[in-house]
Amino acid sequence: MLAKIKAFWRAIRQLSGADAYERYLLHQVKHHPDKTPLTKAEFFKQWQDEKWAGIKRCC
Amino acid sequence: MNHYIKNSLWLLVALLGAAALGGIALNRGESINALWLITAAICVYALAYRFYAAWIAAKVLMVDATRATPAELKNNGRDFVPTNKWVVFGHHFAAIAGPGPLVGPTLAAQFGYLPGTLWLLIGAVLGGCVQDMAILFFSTRRNAKSLGQMARDELGAIGGNAALIGTFVIMIILIAVLGLVVVNAMKHSPWATSTVAATIPIAMLVGLYMRNFRPGQVLEASALGVILLLLAVVGGGWIDHHASLRDFFDQEGLILAWGVMIYGFAAAILPVWLLLAPRDYLSTYMKIGTIVLLAVAIILLQPSIKMPAITPFIDGTGPIFGGKLFPFLFITIACGAISGFHALIASGTTPKLLANERDIRLIGYGAMLLESFVAVMAMVAATVLDPGVFFAINSSAGTVGKEAAQAVATISGWGFPVSTAQMDALAKDMGEATLFARTGGAPSLAVGMASIFGSAFGKGMLALWYHFAIMFEAIFILTTLDAGTRVGRFMLQDMLGNIWPKIGQTSWMPSVIFTSALVVAGWGYFLYIGVIDPNGGVAILWPLFGIANQMLAAIALSVATGILVKSGKLKQAWVTALPLMWLTIVTSSAAWEKITSSDIRVGFLAAANDMATKLAAGVLPPDKAAIAPQLIFNQQLDAGLTLFFVVTLWIVIFDMLRVCSRHLAGKAVPPITESPHVPSRLVENWVRD
């Protein structure tokens, strides 16, 4: 039961983008270990701006 | 053994679905339970998903689970990210489901509950879902390219430009009609107006919270925002009873329309994080929460449907919009059955998250099924109202008369009894001064939802439920309005940038202000005319939007059909060619009638000529004579736009047919642009179906 609640919470965090920075850090560590990753505030700014370029909502 | 159990289970679903459909189709009694509609819908969706969608995925598109998707190949940890299929489903559904599936079925309920429901079911499983799934698949196979790019690559420059211009024009009409829906819900309603106004500072607060105060804490910020929104609904009730504040928020439609335009302009030039992004978070949570609540309430309460299965208005005399069942049902309900706009989300945006091609069935086909289900629930919420009440709310003053007594007499005369006392009591329950002539669908949907919620969770709070429903609709209508104006601005900057490169710089402030103002002026014009038109602008604008949206769907289906034929799947190309044919018939006949009909409630030109004759003869009252020239010009402009839509549609279809026939004759055509097969290396760490 607890595991299910945890999985549900993970999905909610992923859906809302609350874990976007953690996922980005994982990606950086795995694929670009030589580069310094952005800070959370910097990353969030870029992520939000990218997310809203183009048609994102429909009727 | 297991095999037999599975088969008999599906047989049971088929039988239950057939019984429910038969029940609702053959019922001619007093009333029918809404649960039958829900049951029929779920059975049809389940069967279509299990068999038709699976067949298309396996045999027509031939999805390949071993093939790496763009999300995997271009994974950058930001916009290209392979994502769990349920999370992608959530994103995709939140992106495609806007106010359209709520408004369309509400308006189409004037024909009765049956035609609209059947079209929602059939249109979705054979048309809308197939379109979304096919476009998602083709875009995934082409590095997440947009619909416009695919049209250009696969059909040629004509198809590509048609898709681009079509998207721009549809956006303008869509924003205008949605703006009008909000204005009609707010006019002379201090409660609704103050609640909707409060959503703006709340969104900004949430934006500041997640940008500066606690960067990236989107869940915290959204929870705060949702609580503030609920308080705003309650606070609106307080303002409604406050002597001086009440007057401040009690406004004419025209002033509210100007307010919406100023808001739209501000939202297009302000940075996204301040207004657009936080508002979108709030609207997504509200949308999903309310839809779940509505489904639970309908299942718990099992309300009876009071609207007849089919009303006499199928002959074209309906008060909400003029025109016969064919073709106008099929353009009134676009979203929920088939919506061309979805192709813009299914190409470009969603493929960047898709982890495996196998998820295309769930995300492309499944999310559209869910949107169709939302539309069926909107149909239920509209038809559980007394038909007399439904028509009193949704008929414009120009159709049934300005005075309440006159309106109820007209509507009762059609055989849908309603009294002024009943309407006054209902308005009082809902905390409104009047509910007459609140066209656009949002108020009647809110009354329907409030009465469903009220009976399921306690009658004491009807007014709160009503304004909650209004706030819920307004918040995501305004999100579409923000986002649409912004996208329109980018598209315009892009197009004008071809003529004057400087204007194409998206960060050059004079260009931002100039193009934003142009886009707002575009939809603002239609909104303005819609507000001053006594016959209710929704009756004119919604069909125009429907035709535009179906035209975009036809472009998407043409692209899909062209690709299928070019990839040697001529025999299976009917899966997209069939809905394309139907849409072409529907859109062309609707456009033909809108242009040539001599019925002034259907034909744009007939209405313009009629008004011009009356104006010349001097028989119009002074207030109508003053606005008549504007209304005449608008009707002519609408006729021109309709012609433009239908000509664009035919150009794209001919272009597609030309490419297909050249391909079949072995002549040169633009080559298939599918990206090469790269095997997937992703470790599967979640359970698949």
Interface residues (C-beta under 8 A of the other chain):
Chain A: A11 I12 R13 Q14 L15 S16 G17 A18 A20 Y21 R23 Y24 L26 H27 Q28 H31 K40 A41 F43 F44 K45 Q46 W47 Q48 D49 E50 K51 W52 A53 G54 I55 K56 R57 C58 C59
Chain B: N75 N76 G77 R78 D79 V81 T83 N84 W86 V87 G90 H91 A95 I96 A97 G98 P99 G100 S146 T167 L174 L178 M210 R211 P215 G216 Q217 V218 L219 S222 V272 W273 L276 A277 D280 Y281 C335 S339 F341 H342 L344 I345 G348 T349 T479 T480 A483 G484 R486 V487 F490 N549
